[in-house]
Structures are given as C-alpha cells and as structure tokens.
C-alpha cells in the first residue's frame, strides 16, 4: 500500500516529477475519535513551479502568470484532509495539483470572431418588436 498510483499526468506526455514534490504531513482537524490524535493524515503537497525543469518554458511562464496569486516564492501548495487515511489524502493532493497545473498551463482560448447579423433577421426582429408594441399599446384604456 506504500506505492503511489502515479505518475500524475499534467497533459500529454508531461507528468509531475516525484523527485520535485515536497510532502508535509500533519494532524487533521475535526472529528475522528482516538485515531485522529495519533496519526498525521492531513497532507500538504508543495511543488516549486519557478525552478522546475519538468515543464516546457512556455507552460511554466503561463502557469507562473495564472497562478501568481497562489504562489509563495514560486512554490504552489495544495492541501488535502478529506479522508481519514494519509495515503488517500496523498492521492487526492497529487491529483488536485496535477489538475491545477493542467488548467494553468492550458493554451489560451481562440479569440472570438464577431459575426455580422444578416439584415433580414434584424429587420424581422424590429418588425416583430413593433407589432408587439402595437399589441400592448392597444391594451391601454386611454380610448375608453
């Protein structure tokens, strides 16, 4: 049960390098009985994004820009304490970090091309709008 189910793929053939992951364990808060007082089940996973060689330079620059608010000294940190087992929390933290980096390194979306509304459609819309206004205007009790 010591073996992790990695490697955690970020995108394509790029994955999180196990050697660059910094793990820290502490006691989880909340209920859990006597077991919680003796086990370090909360996991904090840190990854030095600024110094890593595992990511292509373009991806690294993109991730540093997008995750700037989450970085402390170029290091991104993820915490997991949902499960009672440290091993499951390790899995959760690693998957969370991989998905965070995948989202941060994704290429920007293609710019939206504005399309021109055809004149016929616009005229029909205005004609229907005018008809609706006349219908509503006919309901007013001014002429009574």
DSSP file (Angstrom, degrees, kcal/mol; ACC not computed):
  #  RESIDUE AA STRUCTURE BP1 BP2  ACC     N-H-->O    O-->H-N    N-H-->O    O-->H-N    TCO  KAPPA ALPHA  PHI   PSI    X-CA   Y-CA   Z-CA
    1    1 A X              0   0    0      0, 0.0     0, 0.0     0, 0.0     0, 0.0   0.000 360.0 360.0 360.0  -2.9    0.0    0.0    0.0
    2    2 A X        +     0   0    0      2,-0.1     2,-0.3    85,-0.0     0, 0.0   0.719 360.0  96.2 -76.1 -21.8    3.1    2.2    0.1
    3    3 A X  S    S-     0   0    0      1,-0.1     2,-0.1     2,-0.0     0, 0.0  -0.540  71.3-137.3 -78.5 129.5    3.2    2.5   -3.7
    4    4 A X        -     0   0    0     -2,-0.3    -2,-0.1     1,-0.1    -1,-0.1  -0.458  14.5-126.8 -78.2 157.4    1.6    5.6   -5.2
    5    5 A X        +     0   0    0     -2,-0.1    -1,-0.1     3,-0.0    -2,-0.0   0.289  67.4 136.2 -89.5  12.5   -0.6    5.2   -8.3
    6    6 A X        +     0   0    0      2,-0.1     2,-0.1     9,-0.0    85,-0.0   0.154  38.3 119.7 -59.5-173.9    1.4    7.9  -10.2
    7    7 A X        -     0   0    0      9,-0.2     2,-0.9     0, 0.0    10,-0.1   0.497  58.0-147.8 -74.1 148.7    2.8    9.3  -12.4
    8    8 A X        -     0   0    0      8,-0.4     8,-2.7    -2,-0.1     2,-0.3  -0.787  12.1-143.4 -93.5 108.3    0.3   12.1  -12.4
    9    9 A X  E     -A   15   0A   0     -2,-0.9     6,-0.3     6,-0.2     3,-0.1  -0.531  18.2-173.6 -77.6 129.2    0.0   13.3  -15.9
   10   10 A X  E    S-     0   0A   0      4,-2.6     2,-0.3    -2,-0.3     5,-0.2   0.937  70.2 -36.3 -82.5 -59.7   -0.5   17.1  -16.4
   11   11 A X  E >  S-A   14   0A   0      3,-1.3     3,-1.9    94,-0.0    -1,-0.3  -0.896 107.8 -18.9-165.1 137.9   -1.1   17.0  -20.1
   12   12 A X  T 3  S-     0   0    0     -2,-0.3    -3,-0.0     1,-0.3     0, 0.0  -0.466 127.3 -22.6  66.8-127.0    0.2   14.9  -23.0
   13   13 A X  T 3  S+     0   0    0     -2,-0.3     2,-0.5    -4,-0.1    -1,-0.3   0.372 112.3 105.2 -98.7   3.7    3.5   13.2  -22.0
   14   14 A X  E <   +A   11   0A   0     -3,-1.9    -4,-2.6    -5,-0.0    -3,-1.3  -0.738  46.0 169.0 -90.1 127.4    4.3   15.8  -19.3
   15   15 A X  E     -A    9   0A   0     -2,-0.5     2,-0.4    -6,-0.3    -6,-0.2  -0.866  43.2 -84.2-132.3 167.5    3.8   14.5  -15.7
   16   16 A X        -     0   0    0     -8,-2.7     2,-0.5    -2,-0.3    -8,-0.4  -0.572  45.0-128.4 -70.7 123.9    4.6   15.6  -12.2
   17   17 A X    >   -     0   0    0     -2,-0.4     3,-1.3     1,-0.2     4,-0.4  -0.641   8.2-146.8 -77.4 124.0    8.1   14.5  -11.3
   18   18 A X  G >  S+     0   0    0     -2,-0.5     3,-1.0     1,-0.3    -1,-0.2   0.815  96.1  60.6 -58.9 -32.4    8.1   12.6   -8.0
   19   19 A X  G 3  S+     0   0    0      1,-0.2    -1,-0.3     3,-0.0    -2,-0.0   0.753 103.6  49.9 -69.0 -24.1   11.6   14.0   -7.1
   20   20 A X  G <  S+     0   0    0     -3,-1.3    28,-0.7     2,-0.0     2,-0.4   0.434  87.7 101.5 -96.0   0.6   10.3   17.6   -7.2
   21   21 A X  E <   -B   47   0B   0     -3,-1.0     2,-0.6    -4,-0.4    26,-0.2  -0.722  58.0-156.0 -87.9 132.8    7.3   17.0   -5.0
   22   22 A X  E     -B   46   0B   0     24,-2.8    24,-2.9    -2,-0.4     2,-0.4  -0.942  10.9-161.8-111.7 117.0    7.6   18.1   -1.3
   23   23 A X  E     -B   45   0B   0     -2,-0.6     2,-0.4    22,-0.2    22,-0.2  -0.777  10.5-179.3-101.3 140.9    5.3   16.3    1.1
   24   24 A X  E     -B   44   0B   0     20,-1.9    20,-2.9    -2,-0.4     2,-0.4  -0.997   8.5-160.8-137.6 136.3    4.4   17.5    4.5
   25   25 A X  E     +B   43   0B   0     -2,-0.4     2,-0.3    18,-0.2    18,-0.2  -0.917  16.7 158.7-120.9 142.4    2.1   15.7    6.9
   26   26 A X  E     -B   42   0B   0     16,-2.0    16,-2.3    -2,-0.4     2,-0.3  -0.924  47.0 -74.6-149.6 174.1    0.2   17.0   10.0
   27   27 A X        -     0   0    0     -2,-0.3    13,-0.2    13,-0.2     2,-0.1  -0.564  47.5-126.6 -77.6 134.3   -2.8   16.1   12.1
   28   28 A X        -     0   0    0     11,-0.4     2,-0.2    -2,-0.3    11,-0.1  -0.436  20.1-127.6 -75.6 152.1   -6.2   16.8   10.6
   29   29 A X        +     0   0    0     -2,-0.1     2,-0.1    52,-0.0    -1,-0.1  -0.485  64.8  45.8 -91.2 170.4   -8.7   18.8   12.4
   30   30 A X  S    S-     0   0    0     -2,-0.2     6,-0.0     2,-0.0    -2,-0.0  -0.324  95.4 -23.4  94.2-175.9  -12.3   17.8   13.1
   31   31 A X        +     0   0    0      1,-0.1    -3,-0.0    -2,-0.1     0, 0.0  -0.188  64.9 124.9 -70.4 161.2  -13.9   14.6   14.3
   32   32 A X    >   -     0   0    0      5,-0.0     3,-0.6     3,-0.0     4,-0.4   0.335  58.7-123.3 166.2   0.3  -12.3   11.2   14.1
   33   33 A X  G >   -     0   0    0      1,-0.2     3,-0.6     2,-0.2     4,-0.5  -0.331  67.0 -28.8  76.1-156.8  -12.1    9.6   17.5
   34   34 A X  G >  S+     0   0    0      1,-0.2     3,-0.9     2,-0.2     4,-0.4   0.795 130.6  66.9 -68.8 -28.3   -8.9    8.4   19.2
   35   35 A X  G X> S+     0   0    0     -3,-0.6     3,-1.4     1,-0.2     4,-1.1   0.859  91.8  60.7 -61.5 -37.0   -7.2    7.7   15.9
   36   36 A X  G <4 S+     0   0    0     -3,-0.6    -1,-0.2    -4,-0.4     5,-0.2   0.752  96.8  60.8 -66.5 -23.7   -7.1   11.3   14.9
   37   37 A X  G <4 S+     0   0    0     -3,-0.9    -1,-0.3    -4,-0.5    -2,-0.2   0.645 112.7  35.5 -77.4 -13.5   -4.9   12.2   17.9
   38   38 A X  T <4 S+     0   0    0     -3,-1.4     2,-0.4    -4,-0.4    -2,-0.2   0.569 103.5  74.0-117.2 -11.6   -2.1    9.9   16.8
   39   39 A X     <  -     0   0    0     -4,-1.1     2,-1.2   -11,-0.1   -11,-0.4  -0.859  63.5-141.9-115.5 143.1   -2.0   10.0   13.0
   40   40 A X        +     0   0    0     -2,-0.4   -13,-0.2     1,-0.2    -3,-0.1  -0.726  42.6 149.7 -94.7  84.4   -0.7   12.6   10.6
   41   41 A X        +     0   0    0     -2,-1.2     2,-0.3    -5,-0.2   -14,-0.2   0.680  37.7  95.0 -96.5 -18.1   -3.4   12.2    7.9
   42   42 A X  E     -B   26   0B   0    -16,-2.3   -16,-2.0    -3,-0.2     2,-0.4  -0.564  62.3-155.9 -74.9 137.4   -3.5   15.8    6.6
   43   43 A X  E     -BC  25  80B   0     37,-2.8    37,-2.7    -2,-0.3     2,-0.5  -0.943  15.6-170.5-120.2 133.3   -1.3   16.2    3.5
   44   44 A X  E     -BC  24  79B   0    -20,-2.9   -20,-1.9    -2,-0.4     2,-0.5  -0.988  11.0-165.0-119.5 122.3    0.3   19.4    2.1
   45   45 A X  E     -BC  23  78B   0     33,-3.4    33,-2.7    -2,-0.5     2,-0.4  -0.922   5.0-169.5-110.3 125.9    1.9   18.9   -1.3
   46   46 A X  E     -BC  22  77B   0    -24,-2.9   -24,-2.8    -2,-0.5     2,-0.4  -0.907   6.0-172.6-118.2 144.2    4.3   21.6   -2.5
   47   47 A X  E     -BC  21  76B   0     29,-2.4    29,-2.6    -2,-0.4     2,-1.4  -0.979  24.0-134.5-139.1 122.1    5.7   22.0   -6.0
   48   48 A X  E  >  + C   0  75B   0    -28,-0.7     4,-0.9    -2,-0.4    27,-0.2  -0.608  28.6 174.9 -79.8  94.2    8.4   24.5   -6.9
   49   49 A X  T  4 S+     0   0    0     -2,-1.4     3,-0.2    25,-1.2    -1,-0.2   0.832  72.9  56.4 -70.7 -34.4    7.0   25.9  -10.1
   50   50 A X  T  4 S+     0   0    0     24,-1.8    -1,-0.2     1,-0.2    25,-0.1   0.832 116.6  33.6 -69.5 -32.2    9.6   28.6  -10.6
   51   51 A X  T  4 S+     0   0    0     23,-0.3    -1,-0.2    -3,-0.2    -2,-0.2   0.465  87.8 121.5-104.9  -2.1   12.6   26.1  -10.5
   52   52 A X     <  -     0   0    0     -4,-0.9     8,-0.0    -3,-0.2    -3,-0.0  -0.289  40.3-169.1 -67.7 146.9   11.1   23.0  -12.1
   53   53 A X  S    S+     0   0    0      1,-0.1    -1,-0.1     3,-0.0     4,-0.1   0.348  74.5  82.8-107.9  -0.3   12.7   21.6  -15.3
   54   54 A X  S    S+     0   0    0      2,-0.1     2,-0.3   -37,-0.1   -39,-0.1   0.763  82.0  66.3 -78.6 -25.3    9.8   19.2  -15.9
   55   55 A X  S    S-     0   0    0     -6,-0.1   -39,-0.0   -41,-0.1     2,-0.0  -0.740  91.2-107.9 -98.6 144.0    7.6   21.7  -17.7
   56   56 A X     >  -     0   0    0     -2,-0.3     4,-2.7     1,-0.1     5,-0.2  -0.350  35.5-111.9 -60.9 151.0    8.3   23.4  -21.0
   57   57 A X  H  > S+     0   0    0      1,-0.2     4,-2.5     2,-0.2     5,-0.2   0.860 116.8  52.7 -56.9 -39.3    9.3   27.0  -20.7
   58   58 A X  H  > S+     0   0    0      2,-0.2     4,-2.1     1,-0.2    -1,-0.2   0.927 112.1  45.2 -63.9 -44.4    6.1   28.3  -22.4
   59   59 A X  H  > S+     0   0    0      2,-0.2     4,-2.9     1,-0.2     5,-0.2   0.907 112.2  52.2 -63.7 -42.5    3.9   26.2  -20.0
   60   60 A X  H  X S+     0   0    0     -4,-2.7     4,-2.7     1,-0.2    -2,-0.2   0.924 110.4  47.2 -62.9 -44.2    6.0   27.4  -17.0
   61   61 A X  H  X S+     0   0    0     -4,-2.5     4,-1.9     1,-0.2    -1,-0.2   0.912 113.6  48.8 -62.7 -42.4    5.6   31.0  -17.9
   62   62 A X  H  X S+     0   0    0     -4,-2.1     4,-2.4    -5,-0.2    -2,-0.2   0.916 113.3  46.3 -63.1 -44.3    1.9   30.6  -18.4
   63   63 A X  H  X S+     0   0    0     -4,-2.9     4,-2.6     1,-0.2    -2,-0.2   0.892 110.3  52.9 -67.4 -40.4    1.4   28.8  -15.1
   64   64 A X  H  < S+     0   0    0     -4,-2.7    -1,-0.2    -5,-0.2    -2,-0.2   0.882 113.1  45.3 -62.7 -37.0    3.5   31.3  -13.2
   65   65 A X  H >< S+     0   0    0     -4,-1.9     3,-0.8    -5,-0.2    -2,-0.2   0.926 117.3  42.3 -71.1 -45.2    1.3   34.1  -14.6
   66   66 A X  H 3< S+     0   0    0     -4,-2.4     3,-0.3     1,-0.2    -2,-0.2   0.811 120.0  41.6 -74.9 -30.0   -2.0   32.4  -14.0
   67   67 A X  T >X S+     0   0    0     -4,-2.6     3,-1.5    -5,-0.2     4,-1.2   0.182  77.1 118.2-101.5  17.2   -1.2   31.1  -10.5
   68   68 A X  T <4 S+     0   0    0     -3,-0.8     3,-0.4     1,-0.3    -1,-0.2   0.840  74.1  53.0 -54.1 -37.3    0.6   34.2   -9.3
   69   69 A X  T 34 S+     0   0    0     -3,-0.3    -1,-0.3     1,-0.2    -2,-0.1   0.740 112.0  45.5 -72.7 -21.0   -2.0   34.8   -6.5
   70   70 A X  T <4 S+     0   0    0     -3,-1.5     7,-0.4    -4,-0.1    -1,-0.2   0.600  93.3  98.5 -94.7 -13.3   -1.4   31.2   -5.2
   71   71 A X     <  -     0   0    0     -4,-1.2     2,-0.5    -3,-0.4     5,-0.2  -0.515  49.0-168.4 -83.5 142.2    2.4   31.2   -5.3
   72   72 A X  B >  S-D   75   0B   0      3,-2.0     3,-0.9    -2,-0.2    -3,-0.0  -0.925  84.6 -21.5-125.0 103.8    4.6   31.8   -2.3
   73   73 A X  T 3  S-     0   0    0     -2,-0.5   -23,-0.1     1,-0.2     3,-0.1   0.840 126.6 -53.5  65.2  33.0    8.1   32.3   -3.5
   74   74 A X  T 3  S+     0   0    0      1,-0.2   -24,-1.8    -6,-0.1   -25,-1.2   0.525 113.4 119.4  81.9   5.2    7.4   30.4   -6.8
   75   75 A X  E <   -CD  48  72B   0     -3,-0.9    -3,-2.0   -27,-0.2     2,-0.4  -0.904  51.3-152.1-109.9 128.7    6.0   27.4   -4.9
   76   76 A X  E     -C   47   0B   0    -29,-2.6   -29,-2.4    -2,-0.5     2,-0.4  -0.821  14.7-159.4 -98.3 139.5    2.4   26.2   -5.4
   77   77 A X  E     -C   46   0B   0     -7,-0.4     2,-0.4    -2,-0.4   -31,-0.2  -0.951  11.2-173.5-126.0 138.5    0.8   24.4   -2.4
   78   78 A X  E     -C   45   0B   0    -33,-2.7   -33,-3.4    -2,-0.4     2,-0.4  -0.992   8.3-160.5-130.7 137.7   -2.1   22.0   -2.3
   79   79 A X  E     -C   44   0B   0     -2,-0.4     2,-0.4   -35,-0.2   -35,-0.2  -0.932   7.7-177.2-121.6 142.3   -3.7   20.6    0.9
   80   80 A X  E     +C   43   0B   0    -37,-2.7   -37,-2.8    -2,-0.4    13,-0.1  -0.990  22.7 145.0-139.9 130.0   -5.9   17.6    1.4
   81   81 A X        +     0   0    0     -2,-0.4   -39,-0.1   -39,-0.2    -1,-0.1   0.110  40.0 111.1-147.0  24.2   -7.6   16.3    4.6
   82   82 A X  S    S+     0   0    0      7,-0.1     2,-0.2     6,-0.1   -40,-0.1   0.845  71.8  58.6 -71.5 -33.4  -10.9   14.9    3.4
   83   83 A X  S    S-     0   0    0      2,-0.2     6,-0.0   -42,-0.1    -3,-0.0  -0.560  76.0-133.3 -99.8 160.2  -10.0   11.3    4.1
   84   84 A X  S    S+     0   0    0     -2,-0.2     2,-0.4   -42,-0.0    -1,-0.1   0.680  88.1  78.6 -82.1 -17.8   -9.0    9.6    7.3
   85   85 A X  S  > S-     0   0    0      1,-0.1     4,-1.8   -44,-0.0    -2,-0.2  -0.772  71.1-147.6 -97.1 134.7   -6.2    7.8    5.6
   86   86 A X  H  > S+     0   0    0     -2,-0.4     4,-2.3     1,-0.2     5,-0.2   0.884  99.8  57.0 -63.9 -38.1   -2.9    9.6    4.8
   87   87 A X  H  > S+     0   0    0      1,-0.2     4,-2.0     2,-0.2    -1,-0.2   0.913 107.8  46.1 -62.0 -43.7   -2.5    7.5    1.7
   88   88 A X  H  > S+     0   0    0      1,-0.2     4,-2.5     2,-0.2    -1,-0.2   0.862 111.6  52.2 -68.3 -34.9   -5.8    8.6    0.2
   89   89 A X  H  X S+     0   0    0     -4,-1.8     4,-2.6     2,-0.2    -1,-0.2   0.863 107.5  52.8 -67.0 -35.1   -5.1   12.2    1.1
   90   90 A X  H  X S+     0   0    0     -4,-2.3     4,-2.4     2,-0.2    -2,-0.2   0.928 110.2  47.7 -63.7 -44.3   -1.8   11.9   -0.7
   91   91 A X  H  X S+     0   0    0     -4,-2.0     4,-2.5     2,-0.2     5,-0.2   0.934 112.7  48.7 -60.1 -47.0   -3.6   10.6   -3.8
   92   92 A X  H  X S+     0   0    0     -4,-2.5     4,-2.5     1,-0.2    -2,-0.2   0.916 112.0  48.2 -60.8 -45.4   -6.1   13.5   -3.6
   93   93 A X  H  X S+     0   0    0     -4,-2.6     4,-2.4     2,-0.2    -1,-0.2   0.903 112.5  48.3 -64.3 -42.0   -3.5   16.1   -3.2
   94   94 A X  H  X S+     0   0    0     -4,-2.4     4,-2.4     2,-0.2    -1,-0.2   0.913 113.5  46.4 -66.6 -42.6   -1.4   14.8   -6.1
   95   95 A X  H  X S+     0   0    0     -4,-2.5     4,-2.4     2,-0.2     5,-0.2   0.907 112.7  51.2 -65.0 -40.9   -4.5   14.6   -8.4
   96   96 A X  H  X S+     0   0    0     -4,-2.5     4,-2.1    -5,-0.2    -2,-0.2   0.906 111.2  47.4 -63.0 -42.5   -5.5   18.1   -7.3
   97   97 A X  H  X S+     0   0    0     -4,-2.4     4,-2.5     2,-0.2     5,-0.2   0.914 111.4  50.9 -65.6 -42.5   -2.1   19.5   -8.1
   98   98 A X  H  X S+     0   0    0     -4,-2.4     4,-2.2     1,-0.2    -2,-0.2   0.908 112.7  45.5 -62.4 -42.1   -1.9   17.8  -11.5
   99   99 A X  H  X S+     0   0    0     -4,-2.4     4,-2.2     2,-0.2    -1,-0.2   0.867 111.2  53.2 -71.3 -34.1   -5.3   19.2  -12.5
  100  100 A X  H  X S+     0   0    0     -4,-2.1     4,-2.1    -5,-0.2    -2,-0.2   0.926 112.7  44.0 -62.7 -44.9   -4.4   22.7  -11.2
  101  101 A X  H  X S+     0   0    0     -4,-2.5     4,-2.0     2,-0.2    -2,-0.2   0.854 110.9  54.7 -69.4 -34.9   -1.3   22.7  -13.3
  102  102 A X  H  X S+     0   0    0     -4,-2.2     4,-0.6    -5,-0.2    -2,-0.2   0.916 111.9  44.2 -63.5 -41.9   -3.2   21.3  -16.3
  103  103 A X  H >< S+     0   0    0     -4,-2.2     3,-0.5     1,-0.2    -2,-0.2   0.887 114.5  49.3 -68.8 -38.9   -5.6   24.1  -16.1
  104  104 A X  H 3< S+     0   0    0     -4,-2.1   -38,-0.2     1,-0.2    -2,-0.2   0.788 114.1  44.6 -73.1 -27.4   -2.9   26.7  -15.6
  105  105 A X  H 3< S+     0   0    0     -4,-2.0    -1,-0.2    -5,-0.1    -2,-0.2   0.458  84.3 120.2 -96.5  -0.8   -0.8   25.5  -18.5
  106  106 A X  S << S-     0   0    0     -4,-0.6     3,-0.1    -3,-0.5    -3,-0.0  -0.324  73.3-103.1 -63.8 144.0   -3.7   25.2  -21.0
  107  107 A X        -     0   0    0      1,-0.1    -1,-0.1     3,-0.0     3,-0.1  -0.329  44.1 -95.2 -65.7 151.3   -3.3   27.3  -24.1
  108  108 A X        -     0   0    0      1,-0.1    -1,-0.1    -3,-0.1     3,-0.1  -0.333  48.5 -97.7 -65.4 149.7   -5.5   30.4  -24.2
  109  109 A X        -     0   0    0      1,-0.1    -1,-0.1    -3,-0.1     3,-0.1  -0.286  45.2 -93.2 -67.0 154.3   -8.8   30.0  -26.0
  110  110 A X        -     0   0    0      1,-0.1    -1,-0.1    -3,-0.1     3,-0.1  -0.406  50.3 -99.8 -65.2 141.7   -9.0   31.2  -29.6
  111  111 A X        -     0   0    0      1,-0.1     2,-0.3    -3,-0.1    -1,-0.1  -0.351  40.5-107.6 -65.1 143.5  -10.3   34.7  -29.8
  112  112 A X        -     0   0    0     -3,-0.1     2,-0.6     1,-0.1    -1,-0.1  -0.525  25.8-139.1 -74.4 132.0  -14.0   35.0  -30.7
  113  113 A X        -     0   0    0     -2,-0.3     2,-0.2    -3,-0.1    -1,-0.1  -0.826  19.1-128.7 -92.0 121.9  -14.7   36.2  -34.2
  114  114 A X        -     0   0    0     -2,-0.6     2,-0.4     1,-0.0    -1,-0.0  -0.486  22.7-151.9 -69.6 135.2  -17.6   38.7  -34.3
  115  115 A X        -     0   0    0     -2,-0.2     2,-0.4     0, 0.0    -1,-0.0  -0.851  13.0-121.9-109.5 147.7  -20.2   37.7  -36.8
  116  116 A X        -     0   0    0     -2,-0.4     2,-0.4     1,-0.0     3,-0.0  -0.722  23.3-125.2 -89.7 133.1  -22.5   40.2  -38.6
  117  117 A X        -     0   0    0     -2,-0.4     5,-0.0     1,-0.1    -1,-0.0  -0.621  34.1-110.5 -75.3 128.6  -26.2   39.7  -38.1
  118  118 A X     >  -     0   0    0     -2,-0.4     4,-1.9     1,-0.1     3,-0.2  -0.263  20.3-123.4 -60.2 146.6  -27.9   39.5  -41.5
  119  119 A X  H  > S+     0   0    0      1,-0.2     4,-2.7     2,-0.2     5,-0.2   0.878 108.4  57.1 -60.8 -40.4  -30.1   42.4  -42.4
  120  120 A X  H  > S+     0   0    0      1,-0.2     4,-2.4     2,-0.2    -1,-0.2   0.896 107.1  48.2 -58.7 -42.9  -33.2   40.3  -43.0
  121  121 A X  H  > S+     0   0    0     -3,-0.2     4,-2.3     2,-0.2    -1,-0.2   0.914 112.5  48.5 -65.3 -42.5  -33.0   38.8  -39.5
  122  122 A X  H  X S+     0   0    0     -4,-1.9     4,-2.3     2,-0.2    -2,-0.2   0.911 111.7  49.0 -65.3 -42.0  -32.6   42.3  -37.9
  123  123 A X  H  X S+     0   0    0     -4,-2.7     4,-2.5     2,-0.2    -2,-0.2   0.910 111.0  50.1 -63.9 -42.1  -35.5   43.7  -39.9
  124  124 A X  H  X S+     0   0    0     -4,-2.4     4,-2.6    -5,-0.2     5,-0.2   0.909 109.8  51.5 -61.6 -42.3  -37.7   40.8  -38.9
  125  125 A X  H  X S+     0   0    0     -4,-2.3     4,-2.0     1,-0.2    -2,-0.2   0.923 112.2  45.4 -60.2 -45.3  -36.8   41.3  -35.3
  126  126 A X  H  X S+     0   0    0     -4,-2.3     4,-2.3     2,-0.2    -2,-0.2   0.875 112.0  52.0 -67.5 -36.9  -37.6   45.0  -35.5
  127  127 A X  H  X S+     0   0    0     -4,-2.5     4,-2.2     2,-0.2    -2,-0.2   0.933 112.1  45.6 -64.3 -45.5  -40.9   44.3  -37.3
  128  128 A X  H  X S+     0   0    0     -4,-2.6     4,-2.2     1,-0.2    -2,-0.2   0.859 111.9  52.9 -64.6 -35.6  -42.0   41.8  -34.6
  129  129 A X  H  X S+     0   0    0     -4,-2.0     4,-2.1    -5,-0.2    -1,-0.2   0.907 109.8  47.5 -66.3 -42.2  -40.9   44.2  -31.9
  130  130 A X  H  X S+     0   0    0     -4,-2.3     4,-2.2     2,-0.2    -2,-0.2   0.896 111.2  51.5 -65.7 -39.9  -43.1   46.9  -33.4
  131  131 A X  H  X S+     0   0    0     -4,-2.2     4,-2.2     1,-0.2    -2,-0.2   0.904 110.0  49.2 -63.2 -41.9  -46.0   44.5  -33.7
  132  132 A X  H  X S+     0   0    0     -4,-2.2     4,-2.4     1,-0.2    -1,-0.2   0.890 109.4  52.3 -65.0 -39.6  -45.7   43.6  -30.1
  133  133 A X  H  X S+     0   0    0     -4,-2.1     4,-2.5     1,-0.2    -1,-0.2   0.894 109.4  49.5 -64.3 -40.1  -45.6   47.2  -29.1
  134  134 A X  H  X S+     0   0    0     -4,-2.2     4,-2.1     2,-0.2    -2,-0.2   0.902 109.6  52.0 -65.8 -40.1  -48.8   47.9  -31.0
  135  135 A X  H  X S+     0   0    0     -4,-2.2     4,-0.5     2,-0.2    -2,-0.2   0.936 113.8  43.0 -59.8 -47.0  -50.5   45.0  -29.4
  136  136 A X  H >< S+     0   0    0     -4,-2.4     3,-1.0     1,-0.2     4,-0.5   0.880 111.5  54.5 -67.5 -37.9  -49.5   46.2  -25.9
  137  137 A X  H >< S+     0   0    0     -4,-2.5     3,-1.2     1,-0.3    -1,-0.2   0.860 101.7  59.2 -64.2 -35.1  -50.4   49.8  -26.8
  138  138 A X  H 3< S+     0   0    0     -4,-2.1    -1,-0.3     1,-0.2    -2,-0.2   0.670  97.1  62.9 -67.0 -17.3  -53.9   48.6  -27.8
  139  139 A X  T << S+     0   0    0     -3,-1.0    -1,-0.2    -4,-0.5    -2,-0.2   0.662  77.8 104.0 -82.4 -16.5  -54.5   47.3  -24.3
  140  140 A X  S X  S-     0   0    0     -3,-1.2     3,-0.5    -4,-0.5     4,-0.0  -0.387  72.4-134.2 -70.4 146.0  -54.2   50.7  -22.6
  141  141 A X  G >  S+     0   0    0      1,-0.2     3,-0.7     2,-0.1    -1,-0.1   0.005  70.6 115.5 -90.8  29.3  -57.6   52.1  -21.6
  142  142 A X  G 3  S+     0   0    0      1,-0.2    -1,-0.2     2,-0.1    -3,-0.0   0.896  74.7  49.2 -64.7 -40.1  -56.9   55.6  -22.9
  143  143 A X  G <         0   0    0     -3,-0.5    -1,-0.2     1,-0.2    -2,-0.1   0.495 360.0 360.0 -82.0  -2.8  -59.7   55.5  -25.6
  144  144 A X    <         0   0    0     -3,-0.7    -1,-0.2    -4,-0.0    -2,-0.1   0.481 360.0 360.0 -81.4 360.0  -62.4   54.3  -23.2
